[in-house]
Amino acid sequence: MSISRRSLLTALSAAPLVSLLSRPAFAAYPDRPIRLICPFAAGGNADLVARIVGEGMSPSLGQAIVIENRTGAGGGLGAAAVATSAPDGYTLLTGSNGPLTVNPFVQAKLPYDPLKDFVPIGLANLAPHSIVLNNSVPAKTVQELVELSKKQQITLATSGVGSASHMTLARFIAATGANITHVPYRGGGALVGDVLAGTVSGAMTEVSTLLEHHGQGKVRVLVVASSKRIPKIADVPTMIESGVKDFTAASYVGVLAPSKTPADIVTQLEKALIKALADKSAQDKFLASGAELVPENLQTSKGFAAYIQAEYEHSREAAKLAGLKPE
């Protein structure tokens, strides 16, 4: 079969255009910088994790990861922005308790579904909750604190009504029968001064919040809600060791992408995250903040998805205990 000169010229002239149009569809991911949205202000734990993780993942992906702080609505504004982004791997979320497993039980008409609108990449950080007491409180153990609360007023601060630490306090009260008065603040940093001054008896907060002051002897970390003791304060027992059965609680931070992100991109991001978390310098930074290193099985997409589901149910239970309803 012969090909006419006109047909040949037509085919050759069209070839460069077809090639040019095809490149974007087949471009290797990623071929441009990635946005990692942190739904909280700079300087907090979620922001710290975002920057450590972004720096660690960037070399594996061959692209810069730009941290963008988009605050508001308990992390909901940043989460909603990612949920409605194109599922192409170029917009990611540093998701935590607030936007993923607390907001659904305290905010009405949430503009996203935390269980359906995201695909987890992996869990990056666990900041265990702890009870920290002003030195004027004589209790040296959880049992002594519970008994003391039945004889005199004990006030524990949290980072706000409906916050992750408030949920943990509600669970602790239900588990121990302690008679503790909850004092909500606007964020973990806001309660520090009053704990140091003794305006409140203490706080239920992330270990990192008052770790430095504990080291200086200004306050006392009574107990941590981690699965095992924290190396930086190895003399402080866990809740489980203190007789509170199966009690663990932490402010967690992980990486997520919009739902429908292609599986191969999710896998690529997952591998980059796992490699970043294995870096000793990153681990040292997390440990210095009082964080608990994330178990390898939770660093995966599948493991983080199961963790979120479990935390969602814990928050549902805690919201009921605290008498919270979406508003």
N, C-alpha and C positions, 0 to 999 in steps of 0.2 A: 504493500500500500504506500503510494507516494504522498509526501506532504508538500502542499503548495508553498511558494515563497511567502505569500501574504500571511498564511497561517503560522508559519515559522516565526516571522517577524512579530506578529501579534503576541504569540506565546512568550517570546524573549522580552518584549517590552513590558509585559505584565508581571514577569517574575520578580523584579526588584520590589514592586509595590506589595505583592503578596508576602514577600519575605519581611518587609518593613512592618506590615500590619500584624504579622504573626509573632514578632519578638516579645511584645508585652505579655501575651498569653503564655509564652513559654519561658519568660525570664526567671532566672533562679531566685528563689526567696532566701534571704531578703536582698533587694537591690537598692534600698534607700533606708534612711534612719527609721527607727521604731519609737513610737511614743509609749511611755509607761506612765499611765495616769495614777497619781496618788490622790485619793479623795480627802486627804487631810492636810493641814498646814505643814510647812517646812519646819524641821526641828523635832517633830514627834517620832514615835517608834515606827510608824508606817513609812514615814519619809526616810528614816534611816535605813530601813530594810530595802526600800525601793532603790536607793542610791548604791548600796552594797551589791544588790542583786544585778542592777543595771550595769554597773562597772564589771561585774564578774561574767555576765552573759555576753557582753559585747564582743570579746575576742572570738568566741566560738561562732558567732553569727556573722562576723565580718562587717558589722554596721554599728554605728553609735546608737545608744539607747538614751533618749531624751526624757528626763523626768519632768512631768507637768503636774503641778499641784492645783487641783480643782476642788475647792472645799465647799461645804454646805450640806445641810439636812442630814447630819450624822454620817457623812460619807455617801449619801444617796445621790447627790448631784454628779459626782465623778463616776459613780457606778452606772448611772443612767446614760451618761455620755458614752461609756464604753459599750454598754448593752445595745445602743443604737448605731454603733460604728460599723463600717464595712467589715465583714468577717474574713479579712485578708492577712491577719497576723501583724499589721502595722500599728494597731492600737490595742494596748494591753492594760490590765488593771491590777494594782496592788490591792487585793481585796482582804478585808478583815472582818472581825465580829460584827461591827456596826452595820455596814451596808449589806452583809451577806446573811447573818443569822440573828441579828437583834432588831433591825429596822422593821422586818415583816410583822413583828409583834407589838411595836409601839407607834408605828406610823401608818395612818390610813391612806389608801389610794397610792401605794408605792408605785412609781412609774416604771418599774421593772420587776421581773420575777427572778430572784437570786438562784433558784434551782433550775430554771429553764433558759434563761437568757445568756448564760455563760458556760464555757467549757473550761474546767480547771486545767492548769498547766502543772502546778505542783506547790506544795506548802514550803515556805522559805524560812519562817521564824516562829518560835513559840516563846512568848514572854509570860512565864507563870505568874499567876496572881498570888498574893501573899497578904497576911495580916501584919501590919506594922503598928507598934504601940509607942505612945509617948512614954518616956522613962518614969513618969509619975504613976503609971498603972503597974501595980505589983505582980500581976499574973505572969508566970514564967512558962506556962504550958497552955494548950488549948483547953484542957479540962478546968484549969484554974480560971481561965477567962470566962468560960461558960458559967461556972459557979459564982464568980464575982458579979457577972451581969444580972444575976438573980437577987443580988444584995444591994447593988448601987447602979446608977445609970452609966452605961457604957455606950459611947457614941462612935460609930465608925463612918468615916467619910468615903465616898466613891466619886468617880469622875462624872456622875450625873444620873438622873432618873432614866432608867432604861439602858444605861451603859452596860458594857460587858462586866465591869466590876460590880455593878448593882445586881446583875443577874447572879453572879457568884455569891454575893453576900446573902441574897435570898435563899439560895440553895444551902449555904452554910447554916443559916438560922434554922431552916427546916430539918437539916440533918442532925443538929446538935441540941436543939431546944433552947439555944441562947436567947436572952432577952436584950437584944441590941437595937439601939436607935440609929436609923439610917440618916446620914447627913449628906445630901447630894451637892456636888460642886460643878463648876463649868470646866471640866477637864482635869486630868491628873495633875498637871502643874499647879493648878489653882489651890489644891488642898495642902500642898507641902508646908506652907508657912503656918497654917493652923495646927497641923500635926506637931510641928516642932515647938510651937508655943503652948501646946496643951489645950488649945481651945476645943479640940475634939480629942477623944481618948486615943484615936488612931485611925487607920484607914485599911480598907480592902482595896488593893491596887497592884499594878504590875511591880514585880521585884525591882525593876530598874528605876522606878519613881523615887524611891528613898534609899536606894542602895548605898550611895555615897555617904549619906547622913548616918546610916547604920554603921558603916565602917569607921566613922568619926566618933561613934558612941553617943550621938545626939538622940537617936531613936533606936528601937529594937525590933528587928524582924522576928516575929514570934513563930511563924510557920509558913511554909510554901505549899502551893497546891500543884506541885509538879509530880511526875511519876517517880522521880528519884531526886536525891539531894543535889543542890546546885553547887558546883565546885568552888565558886567564889565565896560562898557562905556555907561551907560544908558542915558547920556545927548546928545549922538550923534544920529541924526535922520537917518531913513532909506531912501533909494532912493525914495520909494513910497511916504513917508511922504513929501519928498522934491519936489514932483511934477513930478517925472519920472514914468509914469504909468506902473504898473505891472513889474517893473524892479527888479529882484533878480539875483544874481550870486554868485557862491561859488566854491572853490576847494573842491571836494568831494573825499572821500576814502571809498571803500566798499570791501567786500570779495566775491570772485568768485572762481568757480571750473571749470575744463575742461568740455566742453559739453559732454553729454552722461553719466555723473555721475549719478548713480542710485538715483531715487527720494527719497528713504528712507534715504540715506546718506545726501542728500541735506536738508531734513527736520531735521535731527539730528543736522547738522551744523547750520541751521537757528535757532533752539531752543537754542543752546549754545551761539550764537551771541546775541540773544535777551536778554538772561539772563546776559551776560557780560555787555551789554549796560545799563542794569537796575541798575547795581552796583553803589552806590553813590560815591565811591572813583574814579571810572572811569569817572563818569560824572564831578566830581570836577576837574579832570585833563584836561578834554576837555574844560570846561568853563574857566579855568585859562589861556588857550592858546588863548582865544577869539573865540572859536568855538561855533557853534549853535547846541544844542542837536537835534538829528535826530528824527523826528516824528515817532511814532510807526508803522504806515502803511508802511514807507519806510525801516524799519528794516527787512522786509520780502523779500523772493525771488521774489515774484510777484511785490511788490512795488518797489524794486530796479530795476527790469527789465524795468518797465514803466518809472522810473526816467532816466535811461541810454538812452532810446529811445528818451525822450524829450530833454535831453542834446545833443544828437547826432544832432538833428534838429537845436537846438540853435547854435551849432558850425558850421553847414553847412551855416547858415545865416550869422554868424559873419565872417566866412572865406571869403564869398563873399564881405561883407562890407569892410574888410581889404585888399581885392585884393590878397588873398593868393591862391596859387594853389599847388597841390602835386608836390614835387621835389625829 
